[in-house]
Amino acid sequence: MVCFRWFVPDAQGVVVVEYNVLMGSPRKTGNTVELVKPFMEELALHHVQGELIWLYDKKIQPCTACRTCQKDWSIFGCPCRDDVGEIFDKLLACNLIVLATPIYSWYCTPPMKALLDRLVYGMNKYYGDARGPALWAGKKTALVVTCGYRPEKGADLFEEGIRRYCKHSQLQYLGMLAERDLGYQSIFMDAEKERHSRSFALEILGSLKKSMSPT
Ligand SMILES: Cc1cc2nc3c(=O)[nH]c(=O)nc-3n(C[C@H](O)[C@H](O)[C@H](O)COP(=O)(O)O)c2cc1C
């Protein structure tokens, strides 16, 4: 059984979650989560703590562009009473955001899209009368994606969208792991995909370590 939380307290007994995986797949034993597992296991082996959030289990209303969130630059400020406030706090507290999703119609699945919309306004205080800060500026973002087409035809548009989203939001885009699903009759996960997932985790680890080094 794979545990999706690796909480190892530091010397002071404080638990630090260094990354959150926002899981956009509706399938609890689907391809995307199977691809994410070795990624999380590899980071855990290097003592990097992560939490996986199942977005289909969360209440995430769509943004209605009311712009209430632009009035106070120090908080999320969205009037919707759903689960996005809690996700917002988790993302502000971590160093790395992993967007894990199957591709649906050349983009991410609906709860992830709704969340991205809520965050692009709630985190970026650029939509009011004056230009404010991006509250999550400098955080790192990576993608773990599965799709039916070859990744260069299935995941390319989503990746480009997220590159622009990151630039606009002052996030640091680290890269994408994308793997192809050959259909319901075939077994998705194999040794090669597991290797890719683990080496992607090591790449990400390298970037995390670089930004934590004192120089
Ligand atoms: C409604 C729906 C739409 C999809 N749209 C695309 C698509 O636009 N491009 C693509 O390459 N694959 C598409 N796929 C295939 C999935 O991305 C692929 O099977 C994925 O691995 C499923 O991941 P999961 O098992 O985590 O749900 C679609 C699948 C579904 C169910």
The ligand as an SDF file (V2000), in Angstrom:
LIG
                    3D

 31 33  0  0  0  0  0  0  0  0999 V2000
  -13.2950   12.4430  -21.2240 C   0  0  0  0  0  0  0  0  0  0  0  0
  -11.8920   12.0960  -21.6580 C   0  0  0  0  0  0  0  0  0  0  0  0
  -11.2270   12.9660  -22.5310 C   0  0  0  0  0  0  0  0  0  0  0  0
   -9.9430   12.6690  -22.9600 C   0  0  0  0  0  0  0  0  0  0  0  0
   -9.3140   13.5530  -23.8050 N   0  0  0  0  0  0  0  0  0  0  0  0
   -8.0510   13.2920  -24.2260 C   0  0  0  0  0  0  0  0  0  0  0  0
   -7.3600   14.2200  -25.0800 C   0  0  0  0  0  0  0  0  0  0  0  0
   -7.8580   15.2920  -25.4290 O   0  0  0  0  0  0  0  0  0  0  0  0
   -6.1120   13.9090  -25.4880 N   0  0  0  0  0  0  0  0  0  0  0  0
   -5.4810   12.7610  -25.0950 C   0  0  0  0  0  0  0  0  0  0  0  0
   -4.3280   12.5510  -25.4790 O   0  0  0  0  0  0  0  0  0  0  0  0
   -6.1000   11.8720  -24.2690 N   0  0  0  0  0  0  0  0  0  0  0  0
   -7.3660   12.1080  -23.8280 C   0  0  0  0  0  0  0  0  0  0  0  0
   -8.0050   11.2160  -22.9670 N   0  0  0  0  0  0  0  0  0  0  0  0
   -7.2890   10.0030  -22.4960 C   0  0  0  0  0  0  0  0  0  0  0  0
   -6.7640   10.1630  -21.0550 C   0  0  0  0  0  0  0  0  0  0  0  0
   -5.9890   11.3330  -20.9150 O   0  0  0  0  0  0  0  0  0  0  0  0
   -5.8980    8.9800  -20.6420 C   0  0  0  0  0  0  0  0  0  0  0  0
   -6.5980    7.7840  -20.7930 O   0  0  0  0  0  0  0  0  0  0  0  0
   -5.3870    9.0980  -19.1870 C   0  0  0  0  0  0  0  0  0  0  0  0
   -4.2710    8.2590  -19.0210 O   0  0  0  0  0  0  0  0  0  0  0  0
   -6.4420    8.7320  -18.1670 C   0  0  0  0  0  0  0  0  0  0  0  0
   -5.8720    8.9100  -16.8750 O   0  0  0  0  0  0  0  0  0  0  0  0
   -6.5800    8.3720  -15.5250 P   0  0  0  0  0  0  0  0  0  0  0  0
   -6.5220    6.8670  -15.5600 O   0  0  0  0  0  0  0  0  0  0  0  0
   -5.7450    8.9450  -14.4000 O   0  0  0  0  0  0  0  0  0  0  0  0
   -7.9810    8.8860  -15.5440 O   0  0  0  0  0  0  0  0  0  0  0  0
   -9.2920   11.4780  -22.5270 C   0  0  0  0  0  0  0  0  0  0  0  0
   -9.9760   10.6230  -21.6490 C   0  0  0  0  0  0  0  0  0  0  0  0
  -11.2500   10.9120  -21.2180 C   0  0  0  0  0  0  0  0  0  0  0  0
  -11.9740    9.9700  -20.2660 C   0  0  0  0  0  0  0  0  0  0  0  0
  1  2  1  0
  2  3  1  0
  2 30  2  0
  3  4  2  0
  4  5  1  0
  4 28  1  0
  5  6  2  0
  6  7  1  0
  6 13  1  0
  7  8  2  0
  7  9  1  0
  9 10  1  0
 10 11  2  0
 10 12  1  0
 12 13  2  0
 13 14  1  0
 14 15  1  0
 14 28  1  0
 15 16  1  0
 16 17  1  0
 16 18  1  0
 18 19  1  0
 18 20  1  0
 20 21  1  0
 20 22  1  0
 22 23  1  0
 23 24  1  0
 24 25  2  0
 24 26  1  0
 24 27  1  0
 28 29  2  0
 29 30  1  0
 30 31  1  0
M  END
$$$$
